[in-house]
Amino acid sequence: MRRSLGVLLRTKLKLQADLTRKSKSFGEGEARLSDWMERNAYVAWIEYPEPWAVEKRVIESLDLPLNLAHNRAHPFWMNLTEARSRRRTVP
């Protein structure tokens, strides 16, 4: 979720990929992303003994645009996939 938010908020938060380290980090912009997430991202979860057994059904039954796994049918899937792919090649 963090990487997806980072690529989507890249311009607004002035984030740049650190291509020299081939990391998933946004370098010095990580603090800005963390601040944005603290103010805007709300996450909930439940404990389940075998989450992998229900993950696909849960994702398919909810509207979760930031999930790529098991979510190809979501209208935003291709946009997010392309944005994340560009992040690997553009600082």
Secondary structure as GFF3:
##gff-version 3
##sequence-region A 1 91
A	DSSP	alpha_helix	2	8	.	.	.	ID=ss1
A	DSSP	three_ten_helix	27	29	.	.	.	ID=ss2
A	DSSP	alpha_helix	30	40	.	.	.	ID=ss3
A	DSSP	three_ten_helix	51	53	.	.	.	ID=ss4
A	DSSP	alpha_helix	55	61	.	.	.	ID=ss5
A	DSSP	alpha_helix	77	87	.	.	.	ID=ss6
###
